[in-house]
Amino acid sequence: METAMSWIDVGKITALRQSMIKTFQRCPRQFYYAYIKGLRNPPNLKMVVGTAVHKGVEINYEQKVKSKKDCKLDIVLDSTRDEFRETCKKDGFKLGQKETGKSQDEAIAMASRYHQDSAPNFQPAIRPEYRFEIKIPGAKRLFEGTIDLLAYYKKKANALVLSDTKTTRRSYEQKRADVDTQLTAYAYAALSKFRKLVKYVVFDTVVLANGKVKSEHVISTRSMEDMARFEQTFKAIEKSIDVGAFPPTDDARTCSWCGFAERCWPGRSWSNKNG
């Protein structure tokens, strides 16, 4: 079931976020349903797990900016658990059910593994979840978003890096980090705000697969050529929005998990699982 979004100016987009840009690149029709029509899909427990783990990560890095030390594990796990429960209530998931309990355990396990294996490698340079709003040269709309983490990274001799924390069910491939628009967008925002090109970008992932949790870092680089490419991409998407060009991607992999598949591809066997 799709539900109407409650945000203002649906169809009158005055800014683009990095998540919107990635959605458009994945499938312009998906962008149309989500940001022009203002439809959204009901949240799922995997999303709740990701939100909860991110909260625990944020709580730790928030204090680490000044303390230079990771906080106690119990603080992170309590924050993760509280966020999980609050998000469940907001999104209509009932606490106490078997599936919900299993997801909470997964969130706790992932937050614990991250805090022990990954967090010690990063020293935040600024507060986590840094919000930005930027004017792109030649574009009408603003570019806005949130940088997960700008930090000094032990695995690269304490070089300044941009990190994007992900909870996932499978390991990320190197080629994904090499071309990922969101990592490029973070680097562009840092260059604009701090007048410094951050060379290294990191997918900081917590992987839950086959009942086991592990932390992995997929490291890539960004250049000024990447920054120019991002500007071109931003302006091209803006033009498509202006003329109402939202063609479907029609890719089996993308369509099979898209929440708008039933609306876009009614009658397909896989679309009925995702409506």
Backbone as CSV, one residue per row, in Angstrom:
resi,resn,N_x,N_y,N_z,CA_x,CA_y,CA_z,C_x,C_y,C_z
1,MET,0.844,-1.195,0.000,0.000,0.000,0.000,0.881,1.247,0.000
2,GLU,0.511,2.244,-0.788,1.209,3.513,-0.823,0.425,4.542,-0.032
3,THR,1.123,5.410,0.621,0.463,6.448,1.398,0.992,7.805,0.983
4,ALA,0.182,8.832,1.137,0.588,10.173,0.748,1.595,10.730,1.741
5,MET,2.599,11.428,1.221,3.578,12.060,2.084,2.980,13.335,2.677
6,SER,3.493,13.756,3.810,2.934,14.911,4.501,3.765,16.170,4.306
7,TRP,4.863,16.087,3.529,5.706,17.269,3.401,5.094,18.278,2.437
8,ILE,5.545,19.532,2.532,4.952,20.644,1.793,5.593,20.781,0.412
9,ASP,4.841,21.333,-0.539,5.330,21.632,-1.883,5.688,20.395,-2.683
10,VAL,4.898,19.332,-2.563,5.071,18.182,-3.428,4.869,18.655,-4.865
11,GLY,5.824,18.321,-5.736,5.746,18.758,-7.123,6.327,20.139,-7.361
12,LYS,6.729,20.813,-6.290,7.379,22.128,-6.419,8.727,22.057,-5.716
13,ILE,9.576,21.252,-6.251,10.848,20.957,-5.601,11.798,22.142,-5.728
14,THR,12.217,22.677,-4.599,13.133,23.818,-4.585,14.556,23.415,-4.243
15,ALA,14.763,22.168,-3.869,16.106,21.672,-3.541,16.158,20.180,-3.848
16,LEU,17.348,19.700,-4.145,17.577,18.281,-4.359,18.519,17.756,-3.291
17,ARG,18.153,16.621,-2.702,19.010,15.953,-1.738,19.768,14.827,-2.434
18,GLN,20.839,14.352,-1.785,21.625,13.289,-2.412,20.800,12.023,-2.619
19,SER,19.880,11.756,-1.690,19.029,10.577,-1.836,18.092,10.714,-3.032
20,MET,17.634,11.926,-3.314,16.778,12.168,-4.469,17.552,11.967,-5.763
21,ILE,18.789,12.416,-5.767,19.633,12.264,-6.957,19.890,10.789,-7.243
22,LYS,20.189,10.023,-6.207,20.417,8.588,-6.396,19.150,7.885,-6.877
23,THR,18.014,8.300,-6.345,16.751,7.706,-6.788,16.521,7.975,-8.267
24,PHE,16.765,9.191,-8.701,16.577,9.537,-10.107,17.517,8.727,-10.990
25,GLN,18.768,8.584,-10.561,19.721,7.807,-11.350,19.308,6.340,-11.435
26,ARG,18.740,5.819,-10.355,18.293,4.424,-10.340,17.092,4.238,-11.261
27,CYS,16.111,5.150,-11.148,14.928,5.059,-11.994,14.158,6.380,-11.922
28,PRO,14.118,7.150,-13.009,13.384,8.418,-13.001,11.907,8.251,-12.657
29,ARG,11.311,7.130,-13.064,9.891,6.915,-12.740,9.710,6.726,-11.230
30,GLN,10.652,6.051,-10.597,10.610,5.891,-9.149,10.685,7.261,-8.478
31,PHE,11.539,8.131,-9.000,11.640,9.499,-8.501,10.295,10.211,-8.637
32,TYR,9.651,10.019,-9.768,8.356,10.658,-10.023,7.319,10.246,-8.981
33,TYR,7.214,8.951,-8.729,6.239,8.474,-7.760,6.539,9.015,-6.355
34,ALA,7.822,9.007,-5.989,8.199,9.374,-4.621,8.171,10.873,-4.366
35,TYR,8.681,11.670,-5.343,8.905,13.090,-5.057,8.000,14.047,-5.830
36,ILE,7.404,13.582,-6.911,6.468,14.432,-7.638,5.035,14.093,-7.242
37,LYS,4.691,12.803,-7.300,3.360,12.369,-6.865,3.222,12.415,-5.344
38,GLY,4.350,12.348,-4.642,4.300,12.411,-3.184,3.837,11.140,-2.531
39,LEU,4.159,9.988,-3.147,3.783,8.698,-2.580,4.954,8.092,-1.835
40,ARG,4.645,7.303,-0.850,5.701,6.585,-0.154,5.204,5.200,0.215
41,ASN,6.133,4.301,0.423,5.785,2.953,0.817,5.876,2.808,2.327
42,PRO,5.072,1.926,2.891,5.181,1.695,4.329,6.595,1.267,4.693
43,PRO,7.119,1.725,5.814,8.467,1.328,6.230,8.518,-0.162,6.541
44,ASN,9.721,-0.707,6.488,9.896,-2.105,6.869,10.901,-2.191,8.015
45,LEU,10.998,-3.350,8.602,11.847,-3.506,9.789,13.334,-3.362,9.471
46,LYS,13.736,-3.658,8.240,15.143,-3.443,7.873,15.489,-1.963,7.953
47,MET,14.543,-1.121,7.544,14.760,0.319,7.638,14.836,0.759,9.092
48,VAL,14.000,0.169,9.940,14.012,0.504,11.359,15.346,0.118,11.986
49,VAL,15.866,-1.048,11.611,17.172,-1.494,12.107,18.250,-0.487,11.717
50,GLY,18.248,-0.068,10.447,19.239,0.898,9.990,19.162,2.208,10.742
51,THR,17.959,2.701,10.970,17.767,3.947,11.712,18.302,3.827,13.139
52,ALA,18.029,2.686,13.775,18.455,2.477,15.164,19.968,2.405,15.277
53,VAL,20.609,1.670,14.374,22.070,1.553,14.400,22.713,2.914,14.159
54,HIS,22.169,3.671,13.208,22.697,5.009,12.933,22.631,5.894,14.172
55,LYS,21.568,5.754,14.949,21.427,6.580,16.152,22.526,6.262,17.159
56,GLY,22.794,4.980,17.350,23.869,4.600,18.258,25.215,5.124,17.806
57,VAL,25.468,5.049,16.499,26.715,5.567,15.930,26.812,7.069,16.156
58,GLU,25.712,7.772,15.909,25.700,9.224,16.064,25.951,9.643,17.510
59,ILE,25.335,8.962,18.447,25.511,9.294,19.873,26.981,9.202,20.263
60,ASN,27.653,8.170,19.777,29.066,8.005,20.109,29.912,9.116,19.502
61,TYR,29.737,9.366,18.198,30.579,10.357,17.528,30.276,11.777,17.984
62,GLU,29.055,12.016,18.415,28.683,13.350,18.900,29.579,13.758,20.074
63,GLN,29.766,12.828,21.012,30.599,13.156,22.167,32.091,13.013,21.870
64,LYS,32.420,12.188,20.872,33.822,11.919,20.559,34.525,13.114,19.917
65,VAL,33.748,14.040,19.350,34.333,15.248,18.782,35.200,15.948,19.815
66,LYS,34.699,16.021,21.057,35.440,16.699,22.127,36.262,15.740,22.981
67,SER,35.698,14.588,23.301,36.376,13.678,24.230,37.533,12.931,23.591
68,LYS,37.498,12.760,22.273,38.524,11.993,21.521,38.503,10.513,21.874
69,LYS,37.478,10.095,22.613,37.374,8.687,23.006,35.969,8.171,22.721
70,ASP,35.890,6.889,22.378,34.581,6.275,22.201,33.917,6.109,23.559
71,CYS,32.613,6.286,23.592,31.898,6.119,24.854,31.717,4.635,25.175
72,LYS,31.180,4.353,26.327,30.985,2.966,26.731,29.953,2.295,25.825
73,LEU,30.153,1.017,25.611,29.273,0.253,24.739,27.827,0.306,25.209
74,ASP,27.609,0.275,26.518,26.246,0.276,27.051,25.458,1.506,26.612
75,ILE,26.132,2.642,26.511,25.462,3.875,26.102,24.983,3.761,24.661
76,VAL,25.840,3.214,23.804,25.492,3.034,22.392,24.326,2.063,22.244
77,LEU,24.378,0.957,22.957,23.328,-0.052,22.838,22.002,0.444,23.394
78,ASP,22.050,1.201,24.483,20.812,1.774,25.028,20.183,2.749,24.033
79,SER,21.015,3.565,23.395,20.518,4.526,22.408,19.936,3.806,21.203
80,THR,20.604,2.736,20.778,20.120,1.955,19.644,18.778,1.313,19.967
81,ARG,18.675,0.726,21.141,17.429,0.069,21.559,16.286,1.078,21.668
82,ASP,16.561,2.224,22.277,15.521,3.243,22.439,15.029,3.750,21.084
83,GLU,15.969,3.968,20.165,15.602,4.458,18.843,14.784,3.421,18.078
84,PHE,15.173,2.167,18.221,14.440,1.091,17.560,12.993,1.071,18.046
85,ARG,12.789,1.143,19.338,11.445,1.062,19.900,10.606,2.281,19.534
86,GLU,11.210,3.454,19.577,10.477,4.671,19.234,10.071,4.666,17.761
87,THR,10.993,4.206,16.890,10.694,4.163,15.466,9.621,3.129,15.168
88,CYS,9.659,2.004,15.860,8.621,0.987,15.695,7.246,1.543,16.030
89,LYS,7.152,2.255,17.134,5.872,2.832,17.541,5.380,3.845,16.513
90,LYS,6.301,4.667,16.027,5.942,5.696,15.043,5.473,5.071,13.729
91,ASP,6.127,3.975,13.331,5.822,3.354,12.044,4.771,2.249,12.133
92,GLY,4.273,2.011,13.327,3.172,1.071,13.469,3.550,-0.381,13.679
93,PHE,4.808,-0.657,14.011,5.212,-2.026,14.320,4.980,-2.282,15.805
94,LYS,4.421,-3.433,16.119,4.117,-3.763,17.503,5.314,-4.416,18.172
95,LEU,5.721,-3.842,19.285,6.802,-4.427,20.074,6.297,-5.704,20.742
96,GLY,7.167,-6.650,20.906,6.789,-7.903,21.552,6.514,-9.024,20.576
97,GLN,6.284,-8.696,19.307,6.099,-9.731,18.318,7.431,-10.369,17.951
98,LYS,7.383,-11.625,17.522,8.606,-12.380,17.247,9.485,-11.691,16.209
99,GLU,8.883,-11.248,15.110,9.659,-10.618,14.043,10.290,-9.314,14.514
100,THR,9.529,-8.538,15.280,10.050,-7.276,15.798,11.190,-7.519,16.780
101,GLY,11.015,-8.519,17.640,12.064,-8.851,18.601,13.343,-9.297,17.914
102,LYS,13.194,-10.077,16.864,14.364,-10.528,16.106,15.097,-9.339,15.482
103,SER,14.344,-8.407,14.942,14.957,-7.227,14.327,15.656,-6.361,15.362
104,GLN,15.069,-6.240,16.553,15.734,-5.483,17.613,17.051,-6.137,17.997
105,ASP,17.068,-7.454,18.091,18.309,-8.169,18.402,19.361,-7.932,17.321
106,GLU,18.908,-7.876,16.067,19.840,-7.620,14.967,20.432,-6.221,15.067
107,ALA,19.593,-5.252,15.401,20.072,-3.880,15.547,21.108,-3.781,16.658
108,ILE,20.844,-4.434,17.770,21.777,-4.417,18.901,23.098,-5.087,18.517
109,ALA,23.008,-6.218,17.830,24.221,-6.940,17.417,25.051,-6.116,16.444
110,MET,24.390,-5.439,15.515,25.110,-4.639,14.531,25.734,-3.403,15.171
111,ALA,24.998,-2.766,16.076,25.533,-1.596,16.775,26.740,-1.982,17.630
112,SER,26.668,-3.142,18.264,27.766,-3.618,19.093,29.016,-3.890,18.265
113,ARG,28.839,-4.592,17.152,29.980,-4.914,16.295,30.607,-3.654,15.735
114,TYR,29.768,-2.710,15.308,30.291,-1.454,14.772,31.122,-0.713,15.819
115,HIS,30.570,-0.622,17.006,31.240,0.160,18.052,32.598,-0.447,18.420
116,GLN,32.676,-1.747,18.410,33.918,-2.412,18.808,34.951,-2.453,17.685
117,ASP,34.495,-2.647,16.441,35.441,-2.853,15.347,35.678,-1.632,14.479
118,SER,34.654,-0.829,14.276,34.755,0.269,13.317,35.001,1.626,13.965
119,ALA,34.239,1.943,14.986,34.307,3.273,15.609,35.718,3.693,16.030
120,PRO,36.556,2.788,16.575,37.897,3.212,16.988,38.768,3.749,15.857
121,ASN,38.390,3.490,14.615,39.190,3.940,13.471,38.910,5.377,13.061
122,PHE,37.865,5.977,13.598,37.459,7.317,13.176,37.511,8.313,14.334
123,GLN,38.111,9.471,14.064,38.041,10.599,14.988,37.323,11.733,14.268
124,PRO,36.079,12.034,14.665,35.303,13.059,13.958,36.010,14.412,13.928
125,ALA,35.982,15.047,12.759,36.549,16.383,12.616,35.500,17.450,12.911
126,ILE,34.231,17.110,12.662,33.098,17.985,12.958,31.979,17.115,13.546
127,ARG,30.909,17.736,13.965,29.795,16.963,14.509,29.233,16.029,13.451
128,PRO,28.841,14.823,13.835,28.224,13.908,12.859,26.871,14.433,12.400
129,GLU,26.388,13.882,11.302,25.108,14.297,10.725,25.103,15.797,10.443
130,TYR,26.154,16.249,9.757,26.318,17.666,9.437,25.395,18.048,8.272
131,ARG,24.491,18.974,8.519,23.531,19.385,7.502,24.101,20.530,6.661
132,PHE,23.839,20.475,5.355,24.359,21.516,4.472,23.299,21.943,3.461
133,GLU,23.502,23.135,2.918,22.655,23.690,1.870,23.568,24.498,0.958
134,ILE,23.623,24.129,-0.322,24.634,24.657,-1.227,23.988,25.114,-2.533
135,LYS,24.510,26.201,-3.076,24.101,26.663,-4.398,25.053,26.074,-5.429
136,ILE,24.498,25.338,-6.390,25.286,24.750,-7.469,25.396,25.768,-8.603
137,PRO,26.592,26.066,-9.085,26.733,27.025,-10.186,25.913,26.609,-11.406
138,GLY,25.073,27.512,-11.875,24.278,27.246,-13.063,22.986,26.494,-12.812
139,ALA,22.701,26.146,-11.551,21.471,25.420,-11.220,20.487,26.349,-10.517
140,LYS,19.199,26.079,-10.675,18.167,26.882,-10.022,17.874,26.394,-8.609
141,ARG,18.017,25.098,-8.412,17.662,24.507,-7.130,18.898,24.372,-6.238
142,LEU,18.650,24.391,-4.933,19.723,24.182,-3.979,20.057,22.702,-3.888
143,PHE,21.263,22.427,-3.457,21.661,21.063,-3.122,21.753,20.998,-1.609
144,GLU,20.975,20.105,-1.001,20.981,20.003,0.452,21.087,18.545,0.878
145,GLY,21.547,18.353,2.096,21.668,16.989,2.591,22.378,16.939,3.927
146,THR,22.862,15.762,4.267,23.516,15.534,5.548,24.727,14.642,5.348
147,ILE,25.874,15.097,5.817,27.091,14.290,5.783,27.109,13.418,7.033
148,ASP,27.163,12.104,6.857,27.213,11.202,8.006,28.398,11.528,8.906
149,LEU,29.593,11.536,8.295,30.793,11.708,9.123,31.962,12.229,8.291
150,LEU,32.579,13.290,8.779,33.850,13.795,8.262,34.855,13.576,9.382
151,ALA,35.858,12.729,9.130,36.695,12.283,10.250,38.122,11.963,9.807
152,TYR,39.008,11.889,10.798,40.379,11.427,10.583,40.377,9.907,10.731
153,TYR,41.015,9.238,9.793,40.859,7.796,9.630,42.180,7.073,9.847
154,LYS,42.249,6.229,10.860,43.482,5.547,11.229,44.048,4.672,10.118
155,LYS,43.169,4.043,9.354,43.637,3.114,8.328,44.286,3.806,7.139
156,LYS,44.199,5.137,7.079,44.863,5.924,6.050,45.740,6.998,6.684
157,ALA,46.488,6.585,7.708,47.446,7.471,8.384,46.772,8.755,8.869
158,ASN,45.573,8.603,9.413,44.802,9.718,9.958,44.475,10.791,8.923
159,ALA,44.338,10.373,7.676,43.887,11.289,6.628,42.430,11.654,6.869
160,LEU,42.040,12.834,6.393,40.660,13.268,6.515,39.821,12.539,5.463
161,VAL,38.743,11.889,5.893,37.911,11.112,4.981,36.430,11.444,5.200
162,LEU,35.655,11.125,4.203,34.200,11.180,4.322,33.692,9.761,4.436
163,SER,32.865,9.528,5.446,32.378,8.174,5.711,30.860,8.136,5.664
164,ASP,30.341,7.098,5.028,28.896,6.875,4.961,28.600,5.528,5.604
165,THR,27.886,5.546,6.720,27.599,4.328,7.471,26.387,3.613,6.872
166,LYS,26.531,2.312,6.614,25.467,1.524,6.014,25.255,0.241,6.814
167,THR,23.996,-0.152,6.977,23.668,-1.485,7.477,23.178,-2.282,6.284
168,THR,23.711,-3.484,6.111,23.449,-4.221,4.884,23.436,-5.728,5.119
169,ARG,22.880,-6.444,4.157,22.823,-7.902,4.228,23.889,-8.557,3.367
170,ARG,24.640,-7.753,2.625,25.719,-8.306,1.815,26.847,-7.284,1.701
171,SER,28.058,-7.772,1.475,29.215,-6.889,1.382,29.113,-5.982,0.159
172,TYR,29.608,-4.764,0.295,29.643,-3.831,-0.828,30.864,-4.127,-1.699
173,GLU,30.696,-4.016,-2.998,31.806,-4.217,-3.920,32.594,-2.929,-4.081
174,GLN,33.885,-3.078,-4.400,34.747,-1.913,-4.583,34.212,-0.991,-5.674
175,LYS,33.756,-1.561,-6.774,33.296,-0.730,-7.893,32.092,0.119,-7.507
176,ARG,31.330,-0.325,-6.513,30.196,0.480,-6.057,30.687,1.749,-5.381
177,ALA,31.705,1.625,-4.557,32.267,2.797,-3.884,32.939,3.731,-4.880
178,ASP,33.520,3.177,-5.929,34.246,3.980,-6.906,33.349,4.933,-7.683
179,VAL,32.067,4.573,-7.830,31.181,5.408,-8.653,29.979,5.953,-7.878
180,ASP,29.857,5.642,-6.607,28.652,5.995,-5.855,28.435,7.503,-5.805
181,THR,27.236,7.919,-6.189,26.906,9.340,-6.236,26.832,9.963,-4.854
182,GLN,26.354,9.201,-3.876,26.216,9.767,-2.543,27.579,10.120,-1.953
183,LEU,28.564,9.257,-2.132,29.907,9.564,-1.647,30.473,10.780,-2.373
184,THR,30.221,10.867,-3.671,30.665,12.029,-4.436,29.971,13.290,-3.941
185,ALA,28.685,13.172,-3.648,27.923,14.318,-3.162,28.484,14.826,-1.833
186,TYR,28.832,13.906,-0.945,29.446,14.303,0.323,30.752,15.055,0.085
187,ALA,31.562,14.530,-0.834,32.838,15.182,-1.133,32.605,16.574,-1.722
188,TYR,31.598,16.700,-2.560,31.268,18.004,-3.150,30.835,18.983,-2.058
189,ALA,30.012,18.515,-1.142,29.544,19.376,-0.052,30.708,19.830,0.821
190,ALA,31.628,18.912,1.121,32.788,19.264,1.942,33.668,20.288,1.235
191,LEU,33.844,20.115,-0.069,34.646,21.066,-0.837,34.002,22.444,-0.821
192,SER,32.700,22.486,-0.966,31.985,23.756,-0.981,31.996,24.445,0.378
193,LYS,31.796,23.660,1.439,31.683,24.233,2.784,33.038,24.529,3.429
194,PHE,34.013,23.652,3.193,35.282,23.769,3.917,36.464,24.085,3.012
195,ARG,36.181,24.290,1.707,37.217,24.652,0.739,38.362,23.638,0.717
196,LYS,38.005,22.371,0.860,39.022,21.324,0.869,38.461,20.089,0.177
197,LEU,39.209,19.580,-0.806,38.809,18.337,-1.449,39.232,17.171,-0.565
198,VAL,38.256,16.421,-0.090,38.546,15.248,0.730,38.809,14.086,-0.222
199,LYS,40.028,13.623,-0.231,40.444,12.620,-1.221,39.769,11.279,-1.016
200,TYR,39.730,10.804,0.238,39.221,9.463,0.501,37.751,9.487,0.940
201,VAL,36.999,8.552,0.398,35.615,8.340,0.814,35.470,6.871,1.214
202,VAL,34.620,6.626,2.212,34.547,5.287,2.790,33.098,4.836,2.941
203,PHE,32.800,3.656,2.428,31.574,2.971,2.811,31.879,2.213,4.095
204,ASP,31.336,2.698,5.192,31.565,2.117,6.514,30.385,1.203,6.816
205,THR,30.514,-0.076,6.475,29.362,-0.971,6.499,29.377,-1.929,7.685
206,VAL,28.165,-2.234,8.147,27.960,-3.317,9.113,27.136,-4.365,8.381
207,VAL,27.721,-5.530,8.180,27.104,-6.566,7.358,26.547,-7.674,8.234
208,LEU,25.254,-7.953,8.055,24.613,-9.074,8.740,24.264,-10.113,7.688
209,ALA,24.989,-11.224,7.698,24.765,-12.280,6.706,24.944,-13.642,7.354
210,ASN,23.981,-14.526,7.082,24.037,-15.890,7.622,24.155,-15.913,9.144
211,GLY,23.486,-14.970,9.783,23.463,-14.919,11.228,24.711,-14.346,11.878
212,LYS,25.668,-13.881,11.074,26.909,-13.324,11.605,27.034,-11.855,11.228
213,VAL,27.655,-11.077,12.109,27.818,-9.643,11.891,29.299,-9.306,11.769
214,LYS,29.633,-8.486,10.787,31.013,-8.033,10.631,31.029,-6.595,10.132
215,SER,32.119,-5.898,10.442,32.313,-4.530,9.962,33.287,-4.553,8.792
216,GLU,32.975,-3.786,7.772,33.841,-3.704,6.597,33.960,-2.253,6.135
217,HIS,35.143,-1.892,5.638,35.367,-0.571,5.079,35.749,-0.714,3.612
218,VAL,34.989,-0.086,2.741,35.308,-0.065,1.317,35.751,1.352,0.990
219,ILE,37.014,1.512,0.641,37.629,2.828,0.500,37.821,3.178,-0.972
220,SER,37.471,4.411,-1.320,37.690,4.897,-2.674,38.226,6.322,-2.602
221,THR,38.401,6.939,-3.757,38.904,8.316,-3.819,37.978,9.168,-4.677
222,ARG,38.095,10.488,-4.519,37.379,11.414,-5.362,38.334,12.523,-5.818
223,SER,38.078,13.041,-7.036,38.936,14.055,-7.639,38.108,15.259,-8.054
224,MET,38.767,16.301,-8.532,38.050,17.471,-9.022,37.222,17.120,-10.250
225,GLU,37.683,16.156,-11.029,36.887,15.691,-12.175,35.561,15.096,-11.707
226,ASP,35.600,14.394,-10.581,34.362,13.846,-10.017,33.428,14.962,-9.568
227,MET,33.999,16.035,-9.038,33.179,17.161,-8.605,32.474,17.808,-9.801
228,ALA,33.206,17.954,-10.908,32.614,18.531,-12.113,31.515,17.627,-12.666
229,ARG,31.750,16.329,-12.615,30.749,15.376,-13.091,29.476,15.468,-12.246
230,PHE,29.645,15.641,-10.932,28.484,15.758,-10.053,27.655,16.988,-10.409
231,GLU,28.320,18.110,-10.668,27.591,19.316,-11.061,26.791,19.081,-12.334
232,GLN,27.399,18.403,-13.298,26.708,18.108,-14.553,25.493,17.215,-14.311
233,THR,25.671,16.224,-13.456,24.569,15.316,-13.129,23.426,16.069,-12.467
234,PHE,23.757,16.907,-11.514,22.749,17.686,-10.794,21.920,18.515,-11.771
235,LYS,22.589,19.223,-12.659,21.896,20.113,-13.588,21.092,19.336,-14.630
236,ALA,21.584,18.173,-15.018,20.841,17.339,-15.971,19.544,16.824,-15.356
237,ILE,19.615,16.400,-14.095,18.412,15.938,-13.401,17.432,17.090,-13.223
238,GLU,17.946,18.251,-12.904,17.092,19.424,-12.750,16.329,19.721,-14.042
239,LYS,16.994,19.616,-15.178,16.332,19.861,-16.456,15.243,18.835,-16.717
240,SER,15.510,17.588,-16.356,14.502,16.540,-16.541,13.262,16.825,-15.704
241,ILE,13.473,17.306,-14.478,12.341,17.662,-13.619,11.544,18.799,-14.251
242,ASP,12.236,19.792,-14.796,11.573,20.955,-15.375,10.670,20.583,-16.551
243,VAL,11.116,19.618,-17.364,10.327,19.241,-18.548,9.441,18.034,-18.295
244,GLY,9.486,17.483,-17.070,8.636,16.344,-16.729,9.046,15.051,-17.385
245,ALA,10.350,14.840,-17.544,10.862,13.609,-18.167,11.230,12.598,-17.088
246,PHE,10.379,11.571,-16.922,10.603,10.555,-15.896,10.395,9.155,-16.476
247,PRO,11.230,8.744,-17.432,11.060,7.425,-18.047,11.426,6.305,-17.073
248,PRO,10.742,5.169,-17.150,11.088,4.035,-16.281,12.389,3.378,-16.716
249,THR,13.113,2.839,-15.755,14.358,2.143,-16.058,14.085,0.780,-16.696
250,ASP,13.039,0.095,-16.240,12.680,-1.230,-16.752,13.851,-2.207,-16.680
251,ASP,14.429,-2.282,-15.508,15.506,-3.228,-15.246,14.994,-4.246,-14.238
252,ALA,15.128,-5.523,-14.544,14.536,-6.564,-13.701,15.009,-6.479,-12.260
253,ARG,16.288,-6.205,-12.052,16.823,-6.142,-10.690,16.239,-4.965,-9.925
254,THR,16.202,-3.804,-10.578,15.656,-2.614,-9.933,14.160,-2.754,-9.683
255,CYS,13.436,-3.229,-10.690,11.979,-3.320,-10.592,11.524,-4.354,-9.561
256,SER,12.312,-5.414,-9.389,11.864,-6.523,-8.544,11.726,-6.131,-7.075
257,TRP,12.465,-5.110,-6.634,12.335,-4.708,-5.227,11.727,-3.320,-5.059
258,CYS,11.413,-2.638,-6.175,10.850,-1.295,-6.087,9.460,-1.345,-5.468
259,GLY,9.197,-0.469,-4.535,7.906,-0.424,-3.869,6.772,0.051,-4.761
260,PHE,7.099,0.618,-5.919,6.076,1.096,-6.846,5.872,0.138,-8.015
261,ALA,6.408,-1.078,-7.913,6.373,-2.018,-9.039,4.954,-2.373,-9.471
262,GLU,4.067,-2.566,-8.517,2.700,-2.956,-8.867,1.998,-1.844,-9.627
263,ARG,2.253,-0.611,-9.251,1.658,0.533,-9.936,2.275,0.708,-11.325
264,CYS,3.584,0.516,-11.416,4.320,0.765,-12.654,4.246,-0.421,-13.619
265,TRP,4.282,-1.650,-13.051,4.265,-2.873,-13.842,3.181,-3.814,-13.324
266,PRO,1.907,-3.433,-13.410,0.844,-4.299,-12.883,0.788,-5.631,-13.631
267,GLY,0.544,-6.687,-12.867,0.398,-7.998,-13.481,1.653,-8.824,-13.507
268,ARG,2.821,-8.202,-13.343,4.057,-8.977,-13.324,4.112,-9.803,-12.034
269,SER,4.588,-11.023,-12.105,4.585,-11.906,-10.933,5.357,-11.297,-9.791
270,TRP,6.479,-10.645,-10.076,7.287,-10.078,-9.004,6.718,-8.760,-8.497
271,SER,5.897,-8.078,-9.305,5.370,-6.781,-8.880,4.378,-6.928,-7.745
272,ASN,3.669,-8.051,-7.692,2.665,-8.260,-6.659,3.272,-8.404,-5.269
273,LYS,4.572,-8.665,-5.213,5.255,-8.829,-3.924,5.720,-7.492,-3.374
274,ASN,5.669,-6.445,-4.185,6.280,-5.195,-3.775,5.314,-4.020,-3.768
275,GLY,4.048,-4.264,-4.011,3.110,-3.143,-4.073,2.816,-2.582,-2.738
